[in-house]
């Protein structure tokens, strides 16, 4: 379970880890109280992270499945831009120190 707040609105994400291979693969299925849907299997989204060695670095691939409608997919584009930007900034700051 994960608790947070977006735009002053509290939410709780409920999820299950489906795959975990350290430094290679992480996949989870979740539903959130801010999705506007019932917590049923067909309403759970799936996020899948994969790391692959590439040259002297690595490539991160992220997929987000079962977004349910075009509105949610468009909204998540902005959310993912923010999340991945924050992750990139964190990695870069950790690499410098």
C-alpha positions in Angstrom: 0.0 0.0 0.0 1.2 3.5 -0.8 -0.4 6.8 0.4 0.0 10.1 -1.2 -1.6 13.4 -2.2 -2.2 15.0 -5.6 -3.6 18.5 -5.9 -4.7 18.4 -2.2 -6.5 15.1 -2.6 -5.3 12.1 -0.6 -5.1 8.7 -2.3 -4.1 5.2 -1.5 -2.6 2.8 -4.0 -3.2 -0.9 -3.5 -0.9 -3.3 -5.4 0.8 -6.6 -5.8 4.4 -7.2 -6.9 4.3 -9.7 -9.8 8.0 -9.8 -10.8 11.2 -8.8 -9.0 14.7 -9.5 -10.3 17.1 -7.0 -8.7 18.8 -4.6 -11.1 16.8 -6.1 -14.0 13.0 -6.3 -13.7 10.2 -5.0 -11.5 6.5 -5.4 -12.3 3.5 -4.6 -10.2 -0.3 -4.5 -10.6 -2.2 -1.8 -8.7 -5.5 0.1 -8.2 -5.8 3.5 -6.6 -8.6 5.3 -4.7 -8.2 8.2 -7.1 -8.9 6.2 -10.3 -12.7 6.7 -10.1 -13.3 3.0 -10.5 -14.1 0.1 -8.3 -11.2 -2.1 -7.0 -11.8 -5.1 -9.3 -9.2 -7.1 -11.2 -10.2 -5.6 -14.6 -9.5 -2.1 -13.2 -6.0 -2.8 -12.0 -3.2 -1.2 -14.0 0.2 -2.8 -14.5 3.6 -1.0 -14.4 6.6 -2.8 -15.7 10.2 -1.6 -15.3 13.2 -3.3 -17.1 16.9 -2.4 -17.1 19.2 -3.5 -19.8 23.0 -2.9 -20.1 23.8 -0.6 -23.0 27.3 0.5 -23.7 28.7 2.0 -20.5 25.3 2.7 -19.1 21.9 1.1 -19.1 18.4 1.6 -20.7 15.3 1.8 -18.6 12.1 0.7 -20.3 8.8 1.4 -18.6 5.3 0.2 -19.7 2.0 1.1 -18.1 -0.8 -1.2 -19.1 -4.6 -1.2 -18.8 -5.0 2.6 -18.5 -8.7 2.0 -19.2 -9.4 5.1 -21.3 -7.8 7.8 -23.5 -8.2 10.5 -20.8 -6.3 8.5 -18.2 -3.6 7.7 -20.8 -3.2 11.4 -21.6 -3.1 12.3 -17.9 -0.4 9.7 -17.2 1.8 11.1 -20.0 2.3 14.1 -17.8 2.7 12.1 -14.7 5.4 9.9 -16.3 7.2 12.9 -17.6 7.4 14.2 -14.0 8.3 10.8 -12.4 11.0 9.9 -14.9 12.4 13.4 -14.7 12.7 13.1 -10.9 14.3 9.6 -11.2 16.8 11.0 -13.8 17.7 13.9 -11.4 18.2 11.5 -8.5 20.4 9.1 -10.5 22.5 12.0 -11.8 22.9 13.5 -8.4 23.9 10.1 -6.9 26.4 9.6 -9.7 28.2 12.9 -9.0 28.8 12.2 -5.3 
